[in-house]
C-alpha cells in the first residue's frame, strides 16, 4: 500500500514531553515529504500554537488541522479553508453547565484564553499554547460572539464522570477528552476525522491511503477512520485496542517508526 497522507497529533504524539520534535521524527518527516506524502498536523491546539512547528517541519505546501478539527488552514496561502464555531448561545449554555458541574471552563477569543477562574489545569493549556490568559469577571459578558471551542477542566477522575453526564445531557455537541483534565466541546459533528475527510477529498486521496497517529480520546475518530490507524505506546490504556498498530511512545520517536515501517517500507 502506498500511503499519501500522514496525519499527526501533536502533544504526546509527535512532540515529546518537553514539547519538542525529536531529531529522529524530524528526519523521517522530511523523508516522507520528499516522497510527496502530505504530512498534516492535527491538534486540539489553537492555530497560532501550531505554526512554529509547521515552519520547523517545512510544511509550507501542506495543511494544518487545529482546534480538534474545527479549523483547516492552507499553509501555502495562510487561508482558512474550513471553520466551524460554537455560537455565543451555545457557549453560554456550556458555561451554565460548568457552573452546575463545578468545573472550570475556557474558550478562545481574539487570540486569548478566556475564563473567569484560575486553575492548575488552565495553566497547562497556557503553557502548551503560549496564549495570554484573559481572566474576566463575567464569562457570559466577555463571550460576545461565536468561538471555535470550549474546554471544561477539572481533576481527571471527576472529569470522567462529567464527560458521561455531558454526553448524555448535550448529545448534539462533539465531546472528547484530549488530556485527562481537558474535556473538549466543539460544534456538532466536528472532530479530526471530519476534517481529514474534507482534506482527502480536496487532495484526491483515498481513505485507504491515509495514516493517522495519535494517543488520546480526541484522536480516536481519525485513528479509526484512517486506512492505517496508529497509537503511540503512551496511549490512554482504555484505547489500546482501538487502532491497527501500536508503535514506540512519543518520547521514543514513535512517529519516526511509523514512517520507516509504513512509508519508506
C-alpha positions in Angstrom: 0.0 0.0 0.0 1.3 3.4 -0.9 0.2 5.9 1.7 -0.2 9.5 0.5 -1.2 11.3 3.7 0.3 11.1 7.2 -1.9 12.8 9.9 -0.1 13.5 13.2 -1.5 14.6 16.5 1.0 16.9 18.3 1.0 16.8 22.1 2.0 13.4 23.5 2.3 12.0 19.9 4.7 13.9 17.6 6.0 16.1 20.4 8.0 14.6 23.4 7.1 15.5 26.9 9.2 18.7 26.6 7.0 19.7 23.6 9.9 19.2 21.2 10.0 17.4 17.8 12.9 14.9 18.1 15.7 14.8 15.5 14.6 11.3 14.6 11.0 12.3 14.0 12.0 15.4 12.0 14.4 13.5 9.8 11.8 10.9 8.9 9.1 13.5 8.3 11.5 15.2 5.8 12.0 11.9 4.0 8.2 11.3 3.8 7.6 14.8 2.4 10.4 14.2 -0.2 8.3 11.3 -1.4 5.3 13.5 -1.9 3.4 12.4 1.2 1.2 15.1 2.7 2.2 15.5 6.4 -0.8 17.1 8.2 -0.6 18.3 11.8 -3.9 17.7 13.5 -4.2 19.0 17.1 -6.6 20.3 19.7 -4.3 23.3 19.9 -5.4 26.8 18.6 -3.9 27.6 15.2 -1.3 30.1 16.4 0.1 27.5 18.8 0.9 25.2 15.9 2.5 27.5 13.3 6.1 27.4 14.6 6.1 23.6 14.5 4.7 23.6 10.9 7.6 26.0 10.0 10.1 23.8 11.7 8.9 20.9 9.5 8.9 22.9 6.3 5.2 22.3 5.8 4.7 25.4 3.6 2.9 23.3 0.9 0.7 21.4 3.3 -2.3 21.9 5.5 -3.0 22.0 9.3 -6.0 21.0 11.3 -6.4 22.9 14.6 -9.0 23.1 17.4 -9.7 19.4 17.1 -10.9 19.6 13.6 -12.8 22.9 13.7 -10.3 24.7 11.5 -8.3 23.8 8.5 -5.5 26.1 7.3 -3.8 26.1 3.9 -0.2 26.8 4.9 0.8 27.8 1.3 -1.7 30.7 1.3 -2.3 31.1 5.0 -6.0 30.9 4.2 -8.6 29.2 6.3 -10.3 26.6 4.0 -12.7 25.3 6.7 -14.0 26.7 10.0 -16.9 25.7 12.3 -17.6 27.6 15.5 -19.8 27.3 18.5 -22.4 30.0 18.7 -22.4 32.6 21.5 -25.6 31.0 22.9 -24.1 27.5 22.9 -21.0 28.7 24.8 -23.3 30.4 27.4 -25.1 27.1 27.8 -21.8 25.3 28.3 -20.9 28.0 30.9 -24.1 27.3 32.8 -23.3 23.6 32.7 -19.8 24.2 34.0 -21.3 26.1 37.0 -23.6 23.3 37.7 -20.9 20.6 37.4 -18.4 22.7 39.3 -15.8 22.6 36.5 -13.6 25.4 35.1 -14.4 26.5 31.6 -12.2 28.3 29.0 -12.8 29.4 25.4 -10.7 31.3 22.9 -11.4 34.9 21.8 -9.2 37.3 19.9 -6.1 35.1 20.3 -6.5 34.8 24.1 -7.7 32.1 26.5 -10.7 33.5 28.3 -12.0 32.2 31.7 -13.5 33.5 35.0 -11.1 31.4 37.1 -7.5 30.3 37.5 -6.6 26.6 37.8 -3.5 24.4 37.6 -5.2 22.7 34.6 -5.8 26.0 32.8 -2.0 26.7 33.4 -1.2 23.6 31.4 -3.2 24.9 28.4 -1.4 28.3 28.8 1.9 26.6 28.8 1.1 24.4 25.8 -0.3 27.2 23.6 1.7 30.3 24.8 -1.5 32.3 24.6 -2.4 35.2 27.0 -4.9 34.4 29.8 -7.7 36.9 30.0 -9.4 36.4 33.4 -12.7 38.1 33.2 -15.2 39.0 35.9 -18.2 37.8 33.9 -17.7 35.0 31.3 -21.0 35.5 29.6 -20.4 39.2 29.1 -16.9 38.5 27.8 -18.1 36.0 25.3 -20.0 38.4 23.0 -19.6 36.3 19.8 -19.0 32.8 18.5 -15.8 31.0 19.3 -14.2 27.8 18.0 -14.5 25.5 21.1 -14.7 25.3 24.8 -12.8 23.2 27.3 -14.1 22.0 30.7 -11.3 21.3 33.2 -11.1 19.5 36.5 -9.4 16.6 38.3 -9.3 13.6 35.9 -11.3 11.0 37.8 -14.1 13.6 38.4 -13.9 14.9 34.9 -14.5 11.4 33.5 -17.9 11.4 35.3 -18.6 14.9 34.0 -17.9 13.6 30.4 -20.5 10.8 30.7 -23.1 13.3 32.0 -22.3 16.0 29.4 -22.6 13.5 26.6 -26.0 12.4 27.9 -27.2 15.9 28.6 -26.0 17.5 25.4 -25.5 14.8 22.8 -25.6 17.3 19.9 -22.1 18.5 20.7 -18.9 16.9 19.7 -17.3 16.0 23.1 -13.9 14.3 23.7 -11.0 14.1 26.1 -7.7 15.4 24.9 -5.9 15.1 28.2 -7.2 13.5 31.4 -8.1 17.0 32.7 -9.3 18.5 29.3 -12.9 17.8 28.3 -13.2 19.5 24.9 -16.5 20.6 23.3 -17.0 21.6 19.6 -19.8 22.1 17.2 -22.0 19.1 16.1 -20.1 16.6 14.0 -16.7 18.3 14.3 -13.7 16.1 15.0 -10.4 15.3 13.5 -11.8 12.6 11.2 -14.3 15.1 9.7 -11.6 17.5 8.7 -9.4 14.7 7.3 -12.3 13.7 5.1 -12.5 17.2 3.8 -8.8 17.4 3.1 -8.6 13.9 1.5 -11.4 14.8 -0.9 -9.7 18.1 -1.8 -6.4 16.3 -2.5 -8.0 13.3 -4.2 -6.6 10.9 -1.6 -8.4 7.7 -0.7 -9.3 6.8 2.9 -7.1 3.7 2.5 -4.1 5.9 1.6 -4.2 7.7 5.0 -2.2 7.0 8.1 -3.3 8.7 11.3 -1.2 8.7 14.5 -2.4 9.7 18.0 -2.6 9.0 21.7 -5.8 10.2 23.2 -9.6 10.3 23.0 -9.7 13.3 20.7 -7.6 11.3 18.2 -9.9 8.2 18.2 -12.1 9.2 15.3 -9.2 9.9 13.0 -7.3 6.7 14.1 -10.4 4.6 13.4 -11.1 6.5 10.1 -7.7 6.2 8.5 -6.6 3.3 6.4 -3.9 2.7 9.0 -4.7 3.8 12.5 -1.8 4.1 14.9 -1.3 4.7 18.6 2.0 5.7 20.1 2.8 3.5 23.1 1.8 6.1 25.7 -1.9 5.9 24.5 -4.5 6.0 27.2 -5.0 2.4 28.4 -8.7 2.1 27.5 -8.0 3.0 23.9 -5.1 0.5 23.2 -7.3 -2.0 21.2 -8.9 0.7 19.0 -6.1 1.1 16.4 -4.4 -1.2 13.8 -0.9 -0.9 15.3 1.0 0.5 18.3 4.4 2.0 17.9 7.0 3.4 20.3 6.0 6.2 22.7 6.2 10.0 22.0 9.5 10.1 23.9 10.9 7.2 21.8 10.2 8.6 18.3 7.1 6.6 17.5 6.3 8.8 14.5 9.7 8.0 13.0 8.9 4.3 13.5 5.6 4.7 11.6 7.3 6.4 8.6 10.2 3.9 8.5 7.9 0.9 8.6 4.9 2.0 6.5 6.0 4.8 4.2 9.7 4.1 3.5 9.0 0.4 3.7 
